[in-house]
Amino acid sequence: NVAPGAAGRGRGDDHAGELFGSSDANVKHLLEGHDRGVNWAAFHPTMPLIVSGADDRQVKLWRMNDTKAWEVDTCRGHYNNVSCCLFHPRQELLLSNSEDRSIRVWDMQRRVAVQTFRREQDRFWVM
């Protein structure tokens, strides 16, 4: 149950696993495509798109409609687990960060990295 009710606030009752206020949450789409555990998924703010990042070192772009969701493409280039990914709020770009100590900027249309930021002494977990 992924829908937490008011009772699910750490009081040790049976509703502690509820997250969203009701217990009638439904899975709308199951996205299968990553080879290892998924660490992050984000929805595009205006388009029917999802981006996901996983321990398979890949960033995947998904399209969805009312009845299904499907993989559109994969962005490859990270050398370690992808911790977080998101859509740029104003440009046609994806951003991802990885345990390889880098943040990559991807062109959404061409699905290629257009810039990489790297810090040898720091790790990025969330953007």
PyMOL commands that set and color helices and strands:
alter all, ss='L'
color gray80, all
select strands_A, chain A and resi 38-43+49-54+58-64+69-76+82-87+93-98+102-107+112-118
alter strands_A, ss='S'
color yellow, strands_A
deselect
rebuild
show_as cartoon
